Amino acid sequence: WVLMGSRSVLCAPCCRLVICLVFSWWNCLVFSRSRPFTSWRSGENPLKAEDMARRWQARRISTLATHDAVTTDAICWLRIGDLRLSDNAALQQAALHRSKGGVVIIFTWTPEEDRKLIRASGLSRDWSHEGTSLQVLLKDALVEFDQALQLHSSNKLCVLHGDSSAAELILSVCTAAEKASASRQLPAVFFNRHYEPWEVAREAEVAEMCHRGGIHLKGFDSYLFKEPTACGPHIFQAVARGQHIFKAFWTGWHLTGKVRQAVAAPTQGALPPSDLVAGLSAMASVESGWPFGDGGPGDRRAPGSESFQLAQNPVNDALLAAWRPLTEEGAWSRLETFLRDGGLLKYQGSITRDTGRQAKESKLSAYFRLGLLSMVDVYWQLDQGIPQAQKWLRRMAWRDYSYWMLYYWRDLPEAPMRPVYRTLPWSEGKEALQAWKYGKTGYPTVDAAMRELLTTGYMQQHMRHCVGQFLIEVLGISWVEGEEWFHVTLADADCAINSMMWQHQGLSGVSQWLTAVQCHPVTNAKNMDPDGSYVRRFVPELVALPDRYIRVPWTAPARVLQDAGVALGEHGNYPHRIVENMEEARACFHEQMRRCRACHPEWLTRGNDVIACPPSCPVPSLEKISALTERCMKSQSGAEWKGADGMVPSTGNAVVCASGVDEDGSGGAGGGRGKGKRRWGGKGKGQGRG
């Protein structure tokens, strides 16, 4: 009113009217902040009024947090995959948001909630990480990250665990932070988005809790190159235009633009601890021997006849030795070693088929999985003009591919994408499964690979296909059993990637080309282990056998076995072969698949299998997707292993790879339109139509 009465300042009626309206709006805003939001519209639906109150309260918190005069804490919520300072959007935004307050950095570990949410998503098995190799590595990674925070900003990592949900744990921290704050203001919560169906459900519960409590919540993209929701519509549109899923993925992936820029690490000292941290860390410190609660879970890797607590299993020593130090600096050092020693330059030609000395492997996957390394950070650090770098980065983008699948096909870990195989009969042989898990099949190459997995949490890709093909096509055991065991034992256990690859290996996923990869554990064993050193390292019972017999001990004369200290059989130190005629067993499995297809013509189109569209498909007109199908699934031609070298003769224009090239982007056996050798393990060129 002083301004309105001052003609020397503003005298035009229109200007006075505008100023009056502005001051009236400001008065209402101040009034709304000074009183609780009441049901001033009593005649309306109370739920709508309550929702409006929540939105105003959230806006109030967000607005006040921008003023330096108010002391506001920030909470950074971390999970597996977030344990780094660099390119951690949630951590950076928490540092920027806090205003004369501090930062509370929490890590939630709620396996009971995991299992509940997993069951709610329609799955029946335990896909949590409790009792697994990944949890063993996670313990070390949490301790190291806590020390990094102390050096960076004198802050600490608080590991919250128990039977409560993540939403309940976060709410308790927010309530405590509000009470500890001099201004009695609720903190803001920042997190990095995850994309497993149960993680999406968890984030929805946290969002609902924050919505009810008037807590500002903000999520960020920090795990993948590109989020499934960004790529999804473009991919399904490309599929609707007739592209094969794998080719459509890359079409949609590129249509979403460039990979986001990496986020810089918070500046030194930018994450000061909140007043709450001292009391909270006393209850949730990672400095204790086991930060996940009292005692520790049972070890899911242990045989059924033995009982270990996870932290006490002696196999942990070899596992940790293979990956330490589990720090951000250690992960970058491993990357530098990979680049310096020429590992990147090997990434040309086929990746899936190369093994032995030609194998391509960076051994960085565990660091990416734990979040010690960011794929995006590495992406922008590499010279992308180098062809080998392009190929390696393309391989890294398979994580985006797998998470896109899991985001839309939520039953990916357990249900075949090709419905025609839902009724496929599987062997229930528990003894055979146990023998496979613990490397006691009688086939040294398979046993060495499985023992390497158990002790180090790692297995080279070609060896994974070897043991996977043996489990499924020779033993006739469900791919889900293999997937679950890999989930328990892999140091880089990732449900999305693991599910996608075992779907492929089980011939029920997007592609079936893995059945044409030559990885016979006998005829191809010399390519996989040229000098026998791999078998000797992980199957020490056979260490003294001559090279001629190291991969096929059953062919050695009795005198040779005796001199080498090898006794085959139930009472010896190395088992007989669990299956003697692998070729016959594999042919039987393929015949069962063909019969299964014949019983369900409704899931076939033009001779190919059909993939059912997920309910959340953003293209309503798309109901079924045609999936190119291997010729051996349609007829007996090309279905058996033949010859001493494991090769099979040419079978003409058989479909080998859904896109005409190996899914690693290399030239493979010709498929679709194109030319190529139709010999397992052979390289060729092809430009197939998806």
N, C-alpha and C positions, 0 to 999 in steps of 0.2 A: 504493500500500500504506500510505502514511502516513495517507491519509484513511480507508482501511478500518480501520486500527487505532485511529482517534480516535473513541471512543464519544461524546465531547462534541459532535462535529460531526454524525455520522450513525450511528445504531446499529441502525436497523431492517434486518433481513436483506434485505428486498426492495430497499431503497434501495442497500445495498452491492452487491447483484447487478447492478443497473442501472449503477452507476458502474463496476463491473468490466468490464461489456460495452463501455461507452463507451471506457474506457481501452484495452481490447484492440483495438477497432476503430482507434483513433488510432495505436496501436503498429504495426499492420499497414500503415496508410497511410504512416507515416513510413518503414517498412521498404521499402515498394514504391517510394518516392521515392529512397531511398538506393542502390538497386541497379537495374541494367538488368532489364527484364522478360524473364525466361527461360522456356523451355518447361517449366514445372513440371507441365504436364499432358502428359507425353510420349506418352501413349497416344492423344491426340486428333489430329484432322486438323491438320497444321502450318499450313495456310492460315487456319483459324479462329483458332488461337492467335496468328498474326501480326496478323490483323485486330483481335483483342482488344487486342494490344499497342499498335497504332496508336491505338485509341480511348482507352486509358489515357494514352498519351503526349500526345495532343491535350488531354485533360482536365487533365493536369499543367501544360501550357503555359498553358492558359486560367486555371487556378487561381492559378498563381504570378504572372500578370500583374496580378492585382488587389491585390497586396501592395505597399505603397509602399517596402518595404525592398529590393525587387529592381529593378534597372535593366533595363528592357525597351523595345526600339524597336518602332515600328509602321510598317508599309509600306502606303502608299495607292496602289493600282493604278488608273490612269486610262486611258481610251480616248476616241475621238471621242464627244462628247456630254457630257463630264464637266468641261469647263474653266471652272469657276466656284467661288467660295467659298460663295455662298449656296445653300441647298437642295442640298448635296452630302453625302449621308449617309455615304459612305465617308470623306470627309475629316474630317467631324465626329467620327465614331466613332474614327478613328485618333488624333485629338487627345485624346479622352477615355480611350483605352486606354493610351496610352504612360504608363509609370511611371518617372519619373526618367530617362527615355531621350529619344529624339528621334523625329522622323517622317521617313521617306524617301518622297518623292512621286515616283512613276515613271509615265511614259507609254510604252506599248509600241507600236512600229510594225513589224509583221512581215508585209509583203505576200506574201512567199513562202508563209508559213504560211496566210495568208488564202486564197490560190488552192488550196492543198492541201485545206483544210477545205471550201472551196466545191465542189471536185470530189467530195470524199467525200460531200457532201450530195446528189449526183446532178445537179448543174448543170454545164454545159459551157463557159459564158462566164466572162469575168473580171469579177467584181463587186467586186473590191477597189477601193480609192480611190487606188491608185498611178497617177500620171500624169494626174490629173484636176484640174478647177477646184477641187474641195473641198480637195485637198492644197495648192494654192497658198494658199488662205485659212487652212488649218490651220497652215501655217508661221508666219504672222503671229500667229495666235491663241495658239500655244505660247509665242512670245517674250513676248507681252503677259501671259500668265498667269504666266510665270516672274517677270516684274517685279512682278506683284501679290503673289506669294508672298514676294519679297524685302522688299517694303514692309510686308507683314503680319506676318511672323515671321522675317525674315532667312533664309528657307529658299530652296531652289532646286528647279526642276523638272528631273528627269533623264529624257531621252528615250533609251530603250533600243531599238536596232534591230539588224537583221542577219538572217542566215539561220536563226538559232535560233528555237524556238517561244517563245511568251509564257511558258509554264510553265517552260522552261529558264532564261529570263532572270530570272524571279521567284525561282527556286530559287537562282541564283547570287547574287542580292542578299541573300536570306535567309542563305545560308552566310557571306557576307562580314559581314553584320550580327552574326551569332553570334560570329564571330572578333573583331570589333571591340568587342563588349560586355564590360564588366568582369565581369559575372556569367555570361558564356558561355551566355546564354539565346537561344533562337530568337525572332525577332520574330513578331508576328501580322500577317496580311495582310487588308486591307479593300478591297472593290471594289463598284462599282455594276453591277447585272445588266443585260445586253443580251439581245436576243431574236431576232436573226437566227439561223437554224439553225447557221451556222458559228461564231457567237459563243457560242451555247449549248454547242457541242462544245468550243470553246476553254476555256470555264469548267469543263467537266467534266474536261479534262486537267489544269488547274491544281488542281482539287479533289483529283484522284487523286494528284498530286505532293505536295500538302500533307498528304494522308492518310498517304502512305508516310513522309514526313519528320517527322511529328509537329508540323506547323505549323498553328496556329490560323488558319482562314479564315472570313471572314464576308462575305456578299453582301447588298446592299440594293436596294430599289426607289427609283430616282431619275430615271428617264427618261420614264415615261409617267404619265398620270393613274391608270390601273389596269393591273395586269399581265395578260397573256393567260391565264395559268393560273388567275387568280382569276375572270375573266369567262367563260372557255371552257365549263365545264360548264353554266352557266345559259343561254348562247347556244344551244348544241346542243339542250338540253332544250326551249327555245322553238321551235326549228326543228322538232323532233319533234312538237310540238303543232300544227304547221301554219303557223307564221309564216314570212314571207320572211326571208332572212338579214339584210337591212339592218335590218328592224324587230326581229328577234330579237336583233341585236347591242345595240340600245339597251335592250331589255328586260333582257338579261343584264347590261349595263353598270350599269344603275340598281340591279339586285338586289344588287350587291356592296357597296352602301353608299356613303358619302360619299367624295369624293376625299381622300386623305391630307393631313395638314397639312404645310406646307413646313418644312424643317429650317433652323434658324438657322445663320448662318456661324460658324465657330470664333471665339472671342474673340481680340482682338489679342494676338499673341505666343503663341498656344496651339499653334502648329505649329513648335516649334524644330527645327532640323536635327539629325539624328543625326550622330555622329562620322564615319559612313560617307559622308555627303553630299559633303564636300569632295573626296575622292578620286573618288567616282562621277561628280560633275558635271564633273570635268576631262575625263572620257572621253565624257560624254553631255550636254554643255552645249547649250542652245538658242541660245546667243549666237553660235555659228558661223553662217556664211552660209547653210548648208543642214543642218538638224538630223537629216535622215533617212539619213545615210550619205554616202559619197564620191560626187561627181559629180552625182547626181540621175538620176531615170528619164527615159525618153523621154516626150514629150508625146503623149498619146493623142488630143488635140484637133487635132493638126496633120494636114493632108492627106497622103495616102500618098506624094505626090511630094516632100514636104518633110520635114526631120528637125530637130526641136528637142529640146533638153533642156527639161524642164518649167520650170525656174527661169529659162530664158533667152527664153522666148516673149514677144514684145513685147505680145501681147494681155493679159498679166498686169497691165499698168499700169491699163487701164480696169477690169479685174475688181476689183482691190484698191481702186481709187478709189470704186467703187460701194458698198463695204461697210466701209471703215475709218471709225473705229478698231474693231478687232476685240477689244474689251475688254468686261468685264462692265458697266462704267460706260457705255461707249458703246452697248451694247445696250439698257440701261435708258433712256438718253437717246433712242434711236430710238423706243422704246415710248411715252415721254412725248410726243414730237412727234406720233406717230400719234394719240394721244388728244386732245392739245391742238388739233390742226388739223382735228378733226372726222372723221378717218378711220373711227373706230369707228361714228359715227352713220350712216354710209352702209350699214351691214350690216342691211338690211331688204329684203324682196322676194327676187327671184332673184339668186343670186350667179354661177352658172354662165353664165347667159344675158346678164348685164350686161357691157357693154364700153365702151370709150371713156371719156367723162367720168363715166359711171355705174359704172365698174368699182370693185369692192371689193378693196382690197389693202393689207396692212399692211407688206409687205416686211421681215418679221421672221424669215422661215423659216430663213435661214442662221444666225442667232444661236441659234435653238432647236436646229438640227442640230449645231452645234459645241458646244453646251452652255453658251454664254455667258448664255443666258436659260433659266430653268426654267419650263415650262408650269404646273407646280403653284404656283410662287411667284406667277406672273402671275394665275392663277386666283383666288387668295385676296386679291390686291390690288385686283381690279376689283369694282365695285358690281354684283352679279349680279341686282339688281332691275331693271336697265335692259334692255329687250328686245334692243337691239342687242348688248349685252355677252353675253347668253345665246346669241345666234345666232353670234357670233364664237367663243365658247368651244366651242360645238358643233362648229364647223369645226375647231378645234384638236383635238378629241377624235377626229377622223378618223385621227390618228396611231395611237391605240389600236385603231381598227377595222382599219387596214392591218397592224399588227403581230400582231393576233389572226389575221388571214388567213395571214400568212407563217409564224407559229409552227406552225399546223396543216397548211397546204398548203405544204410545204417546197419544192416545185418551182414556186411562184407566179411567179418571174421568167421562166420559160421555157416552161412547159406551160399550155395553156388549161385553165381550171377546168371548162369545158364540154367533155367529151371528144369530143363530136360534131364539133368543129372541128379535131381533131388532124391530120386528113389534108387540111385545106384547102390547096390549092396557092397558093404565094406567088410573086410576081415575083422574079427573081434579078438584076434590072437594077442593076448596080453604079453605072453612070453616073447613073441617076436618083436613087439613094440619095445619092451624093456631091453632086449638085446640090441636093437637099433639105437636107442637113447644112449646107452653106456658103452657103445663101441665093442660089441661082442657078437657080431654077425658072422665072423669067420672070413670076411673079406677085408684084408688089411687096409685097403685104400678107404673104404667106407668107415672102418673102425678108427683109423687115424684122424679122419675129419671130425667124427663125432666126439672123440676125446679132446681134440683141440678146442672144439666149441665149449665143452664142459669146463676145461681148465683155464682158457684165456678169454672166453666170451666172443671169440671171433672165428670166422671161416670165410675163406676166399670165395667169390661168387660162383666160379665154375664148380668148386667142390660142393657148394650148397645145392647146385642142380644135380650133382652126382648122388648125394645122399637123399635128396628129395625124390628123384626118379626111382631110386631103389625102394624107398618106403612105399610109394604109391603104386608104381607100375610092376614091381616085383613082389613085394609083400602084400599088396592089395589093401593097405591100411589107409584110412581117411587122411586127406591132406590137413584136416583140422587138428589131428593129433600131432603132426609135425609142426604145424604153426604154433600150437600151444607150447611145445617143448622149446622151440626157438624163442618164444616170448619169455620163457623162464630163464633161459641160459645166455641169450645174446647180451653183450655189453651195450649194444645200441638198440635194444628192444624198442621198437616203434610199431604200435598196433596197425597203423595205416599201411606202412611199407610192408610189414610182415604179412598182413592179410592179402594185399594185392599180389605179392610174389607167390604165396602159397596157393592162391586161386589160380594163377598162371600154371604153377607146377602141377596142380591137380586137374588141369585141362578144363576147368569150369569157369575161368575168368574171361577177361576180354579177349585174350589170345591163347592159342594152343601151341605156339611155335617151340616151346621148350621141350616138347616130346621129340623134336628133331635135332636137339643138341646132343652131339655124341659125347657122352660122359660115362661109358661103360666102365665099371670098376675093375674089369679084368683086361679087356682088349685095349682100352684107352688109358690104363693105369700108368704106362711108361711115359705118356705125354704129360700126365698130371704130376708124376714124381719120377723124373728121369733117372736119378741115381739111388733112389730108395731112402734118401735121408729123411723125407717127411714121415714115412712109415716107421723108420727106426727111432725118430724123436718121440712119437706119440704111442707107438706100440712096442715098448722095450722088450717084450717077450720074444720078438723076432729079430732082435738087433744083430745076432750072430749069423743069421742065414745069409748065404751068398746072394748077390744081386739077382741071379737067375730065378731064385725062388722067393724073394722077399715079398713079392706081390701075390704069389700063388703058392703058399706053403703046402697045400694039399697035393701038389705035384712033386714035392721033394721026396727022394728015397728015404727010407727009414734011417739009414746010416747018417745021412746028411742032417736029418732032424735031430737025431740023438747027439751028434757032435755039436750042434748049435744050441742044445739044451731046450729044444721045443718038443712038447708033447701035446698032440692034438686030441680033442675030445672032452667029454664031461669031466674026467678026472685029470686032465692035463692042464697046461698053463695057457693054452689058446684053443678056442672052440672050433668044432667042425663048422662047415658052411651051413647057415640056417636054411638056405635054398640052394640045391645043387644045379638045377636047370633054370637059369634066369630067363633064357629066351622063351621057354615054354610058359613060364609064369607071366611074363610080360604079354605074350600073345593072348593068354587067357583073360588078362585084365582088359585089353583092347576089345576083345569079343564081348565082354560084359558091357562095356560102354556102348558098343554098337547095338546090342539088344535093348539097352535102356533107351536109346534114341528111337528105335523101332516101335517101342511101346508108347511113345509120346509124340506123335506127329504134329500135335497142336503147337509144339514148341520148336517146330522146324519151318524154315522158309527157303524155298529153292535149294534144298539140300543142305543148308547151313543151319546151325543152331541159332536160337533167338535169345536175346538178353531182355529181361523185363525192365521197363522203365520204372524208376523209383517214384513213389507218390509225390515227392517234392519237385519233380521235373518242371522247370519253368516254361516248357513248351507243351501246352496241353494236348496238342494234336499228335504228339509223339507217344505211342503206346508200347511199341516193340522195336528193338534194335537188332538188325541182322549181324551176326558175328561169324566171320569166316572160320571155317572148320577144317582141321587137318584131314587129309585124305585117309589116313589110317583109322580115323573115327567113322569113315563112311564105308570102307571096304578093307579086306585083309591085305591089300597091296601096300607094301612099304611099312607094314606094322611090326615086323620082326627085326631083331638084330641078326645080321648075317656076316659070315666071313671072319677070318682071324683078325682083320683090322677094324672090325665093327662097321664097315661100310655097307650100304645097300645100293643096288643098282638104280639107275635113273627111272623115274616113274612119270616122266612126261611133264604135264602142266599142273602138277599138284600144287595146292595152296600150301605154302609153308609159313609165311609170315603175313599177318593181316594187312600190313602196309607195304609189303614188297621188299622191305629191308628189316634187319633185326631191329628190335625196339630200342636198342642202344644207339640207333642211327647209323650203324655200319652196314656195309653190303653183306647180305646173307644169301641163303639159298633163294633162288628166284621164285617169286610168287606174284599172283595177279598178272599184270602186264610187265614183261621184262625178261631178261635172260639171266640164267645162273645155274650153277651146278646143283643138282638135286642129290648131293651126297652129304651125309651127316658130318658136320665139322668142316665142310667145304665152304669156301668164300666165293661170292659171286656178286654181280651187280643186278639190281632190279629196281624198277620204279613202279611198284604195284599200286593198284587202285584200292583204297581202303574199303 
